[in-house]
Amino acid sequence: MSSHLTFRPGSTGTIDTHGPTQWPEMGKALGLAFESETVADIVAKPVRRPGLHRSRGARLLLGLAGFTVSVLITFLGLLAITFFIGRVVPIDPVLAVVGDRAPRAVYEAARIQMGLDQPAPIQFIRYVGSVLSGDLGTSVSTGKLVLDDLKRVFPATLEMATLGIIIGVLLGVPMGVYAASRRGSLVDQVIRVIGLLGYAVPAFWLGLVGLAVFYARLKWVAGPGRLDIFYDGLVDPVTGIVLIDSLLAGETDIFFNALWHLALPASVLGFFSLAYIARMTRSFMLDQLSQEYVTTARVKGVSERLVIWRHAFRPILVPLITVIGLSYAGLLEGSVMIETIFSWPGIGNYLTVALLNADMSAVLGATLVIGAVFIGINKISDVLYRVLDPRAR
């Protein structure tokens, strides 16, 4: 019996393992740089491969670097899309500033001042530099900096969408799990119908019906707007979110008034997210409940509650996080109709007014913020995916 051993200079030799266990003289005779080790020591010595024993800190730095590069590339792509949208739409940004009846000389001067006489690559570089420096231009509609307008309107949308996704998750996930565990029952059919209504019913119709029933007739909720008119302006904006700012100021009356106004629009948004989350949760759970390990757990006498929530529900957390993240991003960017119906001063309403007034600086700024939020939510979902799934680490 012989074994093939590799020595330090790269030379190889065949050694009889039944012979002596100390071979320094044999190594010298063969001209090999052989160390004074026994065969047992050589065999037991672990094989070290470069790259397999990286420290945890190095892996963390590499992962963070890859994550940063991915975010930068995605954001650069978003900047490119918004830039070319501003150049493709049939709206002249110069006319939006100087007006239709401005003289030709005034028009050309404004065009040069805005940098529109430069080649497209130069304009794009200047656009990227302006965005990175926080300069999104001035809104024609409000006469204020677009960045200041977005700081004012985005927290309103964030407040409504966050409460809506909380309602959707707290109700949609249990509904989907229960429907899957009672497949074919009356409760399952009702939950499936609710899910279909969430896809079929227009948002504006549901909002108008909600105002007519719960506000005009039953008086259960407040009307359009974020606050009653006599509360408006009494709390200094710290975060821009009225619920938080009122609590920070100790104004509980304003807090409950804001919550009263927020209840109906957030519930309408929550219904649409509930329908989507419930349908997807039911689909994921049905797939898991048909797996063999779930059948094995039931055969072993594990209680049905543990089978559902521990053995079947835990594996769907990873795809469910992605679904919830996409639903949340959809509420942030798709609440235009709800904000219009409820006179909610959010980014959707701001974007609509900007489009009607051909205010391209405001349109591009709002689009950029919505895209950045969408990217951020997707990246957070990726991080949670790695945390919840050890196989992705």
C-alpha positions in Angstrom: 0.0 0.0 0.0 1.4 3.4 -0.9 0.2 7.0 -0.7 0.9 10.0 -2.9 2.3 12.9 -0.8 3.1 16.5 -2.0 6.1 18.1 -0.5 7.0 21.8 0.0 8.8 22.6 -3.3 6.0 21.0 -5.3 7.9 17.7 -5.7 6.0 14.4 -5.2 7.0 11.0 -4.3 5.6 7.6 -3.5 6.3 6.4 0.1 5.7 3.0 1.6 3.5 3.6 4.6 4.7 0.2 6.1 8.3 1.5 6.4 9.8 3.7 9.1 7.9 6.6 10.3 10.9 9.0 10.4 12.3 10.0 7.0 14.7 12.9 7.3 17.6 10.9 5.8 15.4 9.6 3.0 14.3 13.1 2.2 17.9 14.3 2.0 18.8 11.4 -0.2 16.0 12.2 -2.6 16.8 15.9 -2.6 13.4 16.8 -1.2 12.7 19.5 1.5 11.2 17.0 3.8 10.4 17.9 7.4 10.9 15.7 10.4 7.3 14.6 10.8 5.7 11.3 11.1 3.3 9.9 8.6 0.5 10.2 11.2 1.4 13.9 11.7 1.4 14.6 8.0 -1.9 12.8 7.5 -3.6 14.4 10.5 -2.3 17.9 9.5 -5.3 19.9 8.1 -5.1 21.0 4.6 -5.2 24.8 4.5 -6.8 26.3 1.4 -6.4 30.0 0.9 -9.7 31.9 0.9 -11.6 29.3 3.0 -10.6 30.6 6.3 -11.3 34.3 6.0 -12.1 36.0 9.1 -15.7 37.0 9.9 -14.7 40.6 9.7 -13.3 40.3 6.2 -16.5 38.5 5.0 -18.6 41.3 6.6 -16.5 44.0 4.9 -16.8 42.2 1.6 -20.6 41.9 2.0 -20.9 45.5 3.0 -18.9 46.6 0.0 -21.0 44.5 -2.4 -24.2 45.9 -0.8 -22.9 49.5 -1.2 -21.9 49.0 -4.8 -25.3 47.4 -5.6 -27.1 50.4 -4.0 -25.0 52.9 -5.9 -25.5 51.2 -9.2 -29.2 51.0 -8.7 -29.5 54.6 -7.6 -27.4 55.7 -10.6 -29.9 53.8 -12.8 -32.7 55.6 -11.1 -31.0 58.9 -11.8 -30.6 58.0 -15.4 -34.3 57.0 -15.7 -35.6 60.3 -14.1 -33.2 62.3 -16.3 -34.3 60.8 -19.6 -38.0 61.0 -18.5 -37.5 64.7 -18.1 -36.1 64.9 -21.6 -38.6 62.7 -23.3 -41.9 64.1 -22.0 -43.5 66.7 -24.3 -43.2 69.5 -21.7 -40.8 72.4 -22.2 -39.2 73.2 -18.8 -38.2 76.6 -20.1 -41.7 77.6 -21.0 -42.9 76.4 -17.6 -40.5 79.0 -16.0 -40.8 82.0 -18.4 -44.3 81.5 -19.6 -45.8 81.1 -23.1 -45.6 84.7 -24.1 -42.0 85.4 -23.1 -39.8 87.0 -25.8 -37.3 84.8 -27.7 -34.4 86.5 -26.0 -35.8 85.8 -22.5 -36.5 82.2 -23.6 -32.9 81.6 -24.8 -31.4 83.3 -21.7 -33.4 81.0 -19.4 -32.5 78.0 -21.5 -28.8 78.8 -21.2 -29.1 79.5 -17.5 -30.8 76.1 -17.0 -28.0 74.3 -18.9 -30.3 72.9 -21.6 -28.0 74.1 -24.4 -25.3 71.6 -23.3 -25.0 68.1 -24.7 -27.0 65.4 -23.0 -24.0 63.7 -21.3 -23.0 67.0 -19.8 -26.5 67.7 -18.6 -26.7 64.3 -17.0 -23.4 64.8 -15.1 -24.6 68.2 -13.9 -28.0 66.6 -12.9 -26.2 63.9 -10.9 -24.1 66.5 -9.2 -27.1 68.6 -8.3 -29.0 65.7 -6.9 -26.0 64.5 -4.8 -25.7 68.0 -3.4 -29.4 68.1 -2.5 -30.4 70.6 -5.2 -33.6 69.3 -6.9 -34.5 72.7 -8.3 -37.3 75.1 -7.5 -41.0 74.2 -7.9 -43.0 76.4 -10.3 -46.2 75.4 -8.5 -45.2 76.5 -5.0 -42.2 78.8 -5.7 -40.2 76.9 -3.0 -37.3 74.5 -3.2 -38.4 71.0 -4.3 -36.4 69.5 -1.4 -38.3 71.6 1.1 -41.6 70.6 -0.4 -40.7 67.0 -0.3 -39.7 67.3 3.4 -43.2 68.6 4.0 -45.3 66.2 2.0 -43.4 62.9 2.2 -43.9 62.4 6.0 -47.7 62.6 5.4 -47.6 59.8 2.9 -45.2 57.8 5.1 -47.6 58.2 8.1 -50.6 57.0 6.1 -48.8 54.1 4.3 -47.2 52.9 7.5 -50.5 52.6 9.4 -52.0 51.0 6.3 -49.3 48.3 6.1 -49.6 47.6 9.8 -53.3 47.0 9.4 -52.6 44.8 6.4 -50.0 42.7 8.2 -51.9 42.3 11.5 -55.1 41.2 9.7 -53.8 39.7 6.4 -51.3 37.2 7.8 -53.6 35.5 10.3 -56.4 35.5 7.7 -54.1 33.8 5.1 -52.9 31.2 7.7 -56.4 30.4 8.9 -57.7 30.1 5.3 -54.9 27.7 4.4 -55.5 25.6 7.5 -59.3 25.4 6.8 -59.0 24.9 3.1 -62.3 24.6 1.3 -64.4 25.7 4.3 -66.8 28.7 4.4 -64.2 30.9 6.1 -61.7 30.1 3.4 -64.2 31.1 0.7 -65.0 34.4 2.5 -61.3 35.3 2.8 -60.7 34.4 -0.8 -63.6 36.7 -1.8 -62.1 39.5 0.3 -58.8 39.0 -1.5 -60.5 39.2 -4.9 -62.3 42.4 -3.8 -59.0 44.0 -2.9 -57.9 43.5 -6.5 -61.2 44.3 -8.2 -62.5 47.3 -6.3 -61.1 50.7 -7.5 -59.4 52.7 -4.8 -61.3 56.0 -5.5 -64.7 54.2 -5.3 -63.9 52.6 -2.0 -62.6 55.9 -0.6 -65.8 57.7 -1.7 -68.0 55.1 -0.2 -66.0 55.2 3.0 -66.5 58.9 3.3 -70.2 58.7 2.5 -70.9 55.9 5.0 -68.4 56.3 7.9 -68.0 60.1 7.8 -71.1 61.7 6.4 -73.7 59.2 7.8 -72.3 57.4 10.8 -69.8 60.1 12.0 -67.4 57.4 13.1 -64.3 59.1 11.6 -63.2 62.6 10.7 -63.3 64.1 7.3 -60.7 64.9 4.7 -57.4 66.5 5.8 -54.8 65.6 8.5 -56.2 67.8 11.3 -59.3 69.9 12.1 -58.7 73.5 11.0 -58.4 74.9 14.6 -55.6 72.4 15.3 -53.6 73.1 12.2 -50.2 74.8 12.9 -50.4 74.3 16.7 -47.6 71.7 16.8 -44.1 72.5 15.5 -43.1 69.9 12.9 -40.1 67.9 14.2 -40.5 64.7 12.1 -43.3 65.9 9.9 -45.5 63.0 11.2 -48.3 64.6 13.2 -48.9 61.5 15.4 -45.2 61.6 16.6 -44.9 65.4 16.8 -48.1 65.7 18.8 -46.8 63.1 21.3 -43.4 64.8 21.5 -45.2 68.1 22.3 -47.5 66.5 24.8 -50.6 67.4 22.9 -52.8 64.4 23.3 -55.9 66.1 21.9 -54.1 66.8 18.6 -52.8 63.2 18.6 -56.3 61.7 18.8 -57.6 64.2 16.3 -54.9 63.2 13.8 -55.6 59.6 14.5 -59.3 60.2 13.9 -58.5 61.8 10.5 -56.0 59.1 9.6 -58.3 56.1 10.4 -60.3 56.0 7.2 -57.6 56.6 4.5 -55.2 54.2 6.3 -58.0 51.6 6.6 -58.7 51.9 2.8 -55.0 51.4 2.1 -54.8 48.6 4.6 -57.7 46.8 2.9 -55.8 46.6 -0.4 -52.6 45.5 1.3 -54.6 43.0 3.4 -56.1 41.4 0.3 -52.7 41.0 -1.3 -50.9 39.7 1.9 -53.7 37.3 2.8 -53.7 35.8 -0.7 -50.0 35.3 -0.8 -49.9 34.0 2.8 -52.6 31.4 2.0 -50.6 30.3 -1.1 -47.4 29.9 0.8 -49.1 28.0 3.6 -50.8 25.6 1.3 -47.5 24.7 -0.2 -45.9 24.1 3.2 -48.8 22.2 4.6 -48.5 19.6 1.8 -44.8 18.9 2.7 -43.8 15.6 4.1 -42.3 17.0 7.3 -45.6 18.5 8.2 -47.3 15.2 7.7 -44.6 13.5 9.8 -45.2 16.1 12.6 -48.9 15.3 12.6 -48.3 11.6 12.7 -46.1 12.0 15.7 -48.9 13.7 17.6 -47.7 17.3 17.5 -50.6 19.7 18.2 -52.2 21.3 15.1 -51.3 24.8 16.5 -47.6 23.9 16.6 -47.7 22.3 13.2 -49.2 25.4 11.6 -47.3 28.2 13.4 -43.9 26.5 14.0 -43.4 23.9 11.3 -45.4 25.4 8.4 -45.4 29.2 9.1 -41.7 29.7 9.9 -40.4 28.5 6.5 -42.6 31.1 4.7 -41.2 34.1 6.7 -38.6 34.7 4.0 -40.9 35.1 1.0 -43.5 36.7 3.2 -41.1 39.5 4.2 -40.5 40.2 0.5 -44.3 40.4 -0.1 -44.8 42.8 2.8 -41.9 44.9 1.6 -43.3 45.2 -1.9 -46.8 45.9 -0.6 -45.4 48.7 1.6 -43.5 50.2 -1.3 -46.7 50.0 -3.4 -48.7 51.9 -0.8 -46.0 54.6 -0.7 -46.0 55.1 -4.4 -49.6 54.2 -5.3 -51.6 56.3 -2.9 -52.3 59.1 -5.4 -56.1 58.5 -5.6 -56.5 58.1 -1.9 -54.6 61.3 -1.1 -56.7 63.2 -3.7 -60.0 61.9 -2.3 -59.1 62.6 1.3 -57.3 65.9 0.6 -54.2 64.4 2.1 -51.1 66.6 1.6 -48.8 63.8 0.7 -46.3 63.1 -2.1 -49.0 61.6 -4.4 -51.1 64.7 -4.3 -48.0 66.9 -4.7 -47.0 64.9 -7.8 -50.4 65.2 -9.3 -50.5 69.0 -8.9 -47.0 69.2 -10.4 -48.0 67.1 -13.4 -51.0 69.3 -14.0 -48.8 72.4 -13.9 -46.0 71.0 -16.0 -43.7 71.5 -13.0 -40.9 69.1 -14.1 -38.6 69.9 -11.3 -41.2 68.8 -8.8 -42.2 65.8 -10.9 -38.6 64.5 -11.2 -37.9 65.2 -7.5 -41.0 63.3 -6.3 -40.2 60.4 -8.7 -36.7 60.3 -7.4 -37.8 60.1 -3.8 -40.4 57.4 -4.5 -37.8 55.4 -6.4 -35.2 55.8 -3.7 -37.8 54.6 -1.1 -38.6 51.6 -3.3 -34.9 50.7 -3.5 -34.4 51.2 0.2 -37.3 48.9 1.1 -36.0 46.2 -1.3 -32.6 46.4 0.2 -34.0 46.1 3.7 -36.0 43.0 2.6 -32.7 41.5 1.3 -31.1 42.1 4.7 -34.0 40.5 6.5 -33.8 37.6 4.1 -30.2 36.9 5.1 -31.1 37.2 8.8 -34.0 34.9 8.6 -32.5 32.3 6.2 -29.2 30.9 7.3 -28.6 29.4 3.9 -28.3 32.9 2.4 -25.5 34.0 4.8 
